[in-house]
Each structure stands twice: as C-alpha cells, then as structure tokens.
Amino acid sequence: MTVGESIKKFRTELGLSQEDLGEKLLVNKQTISLWENDQTMPSIENLMLLREIFGVSIDKILYGDDNSKMGKNLNSLDTICATLAYAMGITPPKYAAEKNWELANYIDKVFDGKKADRIVMYNPDAVAQWIYEKYPDYFPDVKLRTDIEIYLASVMPSVTPVCFGTMYTGAQPEIHGIQKYEKPVLTIDTIFDALINAGKKPALITYRKCSLSRIFLERNLDYYHFEYGDIANVNAKAAEVILRDEHDFIVIYNGNYDATMHKNGPESARSLAELRINNHMFSCISDLIKNNWKHHNTLVGYAMDHGCHTIDGSCGSHGLDMVEDINIVHLYKGYKKTES
C-alpha cells in the first residue's frame, strides 16, 4: 500500500471528504488529492497531524500493514567505517560495527590481498537509491568509473550530521550521540582518529559550517573549509590535494544536490542538473587518481549519506524512516598500483 492509498483509506474510514481533511490540516483539497495520488508527500509536520487525526502511527501511514517497510536495505551504513579501516590495514574505531563483507571481499580481490595506501571518499548529499535507479543517465561517469554497488540502509533520523556521524564512526546514532539535526563535535572514536593513531594523514574538504566540517573538528587532520555552497572551490581544492599526493585519506563533500532539492524537489530540472555536476566531479577525481597515483593502491568511493522524498509544494525533504530516505547505494573502485 502506498502512502497515498493509506491516507485515502484512513480518511474514508473516518467518513471525511478531502475538503474535511484539508480543513483540519489547513491545506486545500488539491493538496490532499496530490497526496492520495502519490504525486507529493506530506511534510513531517503534516504527517504528525495525520497521525493524530487518524489515530494510527506514522509507520501505518507510510507503510500500511507491511512490516517489512517496503524493501528496506539489509546492510547498515554503520558497516562502512570498519571496511575503510580494513582496506588500509588499521584498527577500526572503538564502536564501529562489523565490516561490510561484500566490500571487504572486493578490496581483497582488486588489491590481490594487499591493502590500500590511499582512500578518497566523495560524499554527495541526499542522493537517494531511487534517484540513482530512476535517472541512470545522470550517473554515466560514476557507473563507468566504479566496479561495485553496495546497497545500504542509512540511519534514523536520516539527516546529514546523524548519517555522516555513523558513516565515519561505524556507530549507530544512540552510540555516537547525534540523534537530531545538530552539529556537536563527536567525542567517540572516528575513522579520522583511527587513521591518525596509525600514523596516517587525513584531509577533510567541505563547506564551512556544514555537518562534515563541524562534527569532526578538534583532530590533528587537515581541514579545508570554504564558504557554504562554494562547490567550485571545494572541488578545486580536492584536485589540488590529490595532485600534491600528501594525504592518505581524503573526504570531499558536495552538498549542491541537497540544497537544490530542498527548494525545487528531488526530480526538478535544477536538481537533476546538480547530479550532472556531481557526476562530472567524480569523473575528474577518478581520472586524476588513475593518471597520477599509479604508485598507490587507491580505493575511491561515491558515498552518499541518506536519500530524499518529495513533499508539499514539490519541495524536497528527508529525515523519515521510509525507503526513499533510508535506502542508498555506495559505489567503489579500486585502482591497483602499476608503478613501484
């Protein structure tokens, strides 16, 4: 049962017309009709009001009687951190979950049982699995330059500081401590601490004041922070850092799709155009590594934090325990060294 079908079912069971329900929510009949036809999604605030009006849980509205939550991916985002540590042959952070065996097996195979001495993680924000699957023409270079797709379930709430907290500590939110949209400095062990303890040199290239730039502060790593939304300088610095070849682990954050999606909707022309920018940037990163790091075993990841969905007014949002927000896919490529 779709969300729209659930809303229609609960509305009719209460004997409410679309106009009646709209009056209770302070929205018009057309908005209710769009929801029930699965053309848009209610906002989080309206879902909470619907819960009160219908007397059912939000899960009931989102998933009906399907306890499987409509195909939620089985492997958790928390498996990535230990796998990155495994790739480099270092001890994972203290609270990291078990590694992702599918990715670990790929790493063993591509590097002939040896370890990576470089990892570059390209982190686009809010690129959902359903977007990746519905619009393959916006990811041609990503697909061409990766070998393996790792299907993952993000964590709740599916918002950026929570999800990146899990990606780079390997811990669930209740353990790493960020359980809502806030940006405190993490105090538990992270992949950056594990790298530093192993004598590795990490770098973080982000927007100033974004989640990634805030929650991993106060560590002995190189921070490159640019004005919020300054994707050009972030990406230029990423290229420069790769060419300098001084860092063992590089994280690059691009939040352009997320910012555009919130204002214009996940499937708008403007939002999809941002995916092309991400696709091109990943292509440039990959080609720089392939051509300039021939003396390294390098693992490169295209690794989003969470997904997204459409809400009222054709805007975009995320943060719910629904497959559109939770299901993501990471893509990886190992470049085996060809020069001593």
Sequence and secondary structure as in RCSB ss.txt:
>XXXX:A:sequence
MTVGESIKKFRTELGLSQEDLGEKLLVNKQTISLWENDQTMPSIENLMLLREIFGVSIDKILYGDDNSKMGKNLN
SLDTICATLAYAMGITPPKYAAEKNWELANYIDKVFDGKKADRIVMYNPDAVAQWIYEKYPDYFPDVKLRTDIEI
YLASVMPSVTPVCFGTMYTGAQPEIHGIQKYEKPVLTIDTIFDALINAGKKPALITYRKCSLSRIFLERNLDYYH
FEYGDIANVNAKAAEVILRDEHDFIVIYNGNYDATMHKNGPESARSLAELRINNHMFSCISDLIKNNWKHHNTLV
GYAMDHGCHTIDGSCGSHGLDMVEDINIVHLYKGYKKTES
>XXXX:A:secstr
  HHHHHHHHHHHTT  HHHHHHHHT  HHHHHHHHTTSS   HHHHHHHHHHHTS HHHHHHTT TTTTT  SS
BTTHHHHHHHHHHT    TT     HHHHHHHHHHTTT   SEEEEEEESS  HHHHHH GGG HHHHHT  EEE
EEE  SS SHHHHHHHHTT   HHHHS  SS      S  HHHHHHHTT  EEEEEETTSHHHHHT SSSSEEEE
ESTT HHHHHHHHHHHHHHT  SEEEEEE HHHHHHHHH TTSHHHHHHHHHHHHHHHHHHHHHHHH TTS EEE
EE  S   EE GGG EE  SSSHHHHEEEEEEEEE     
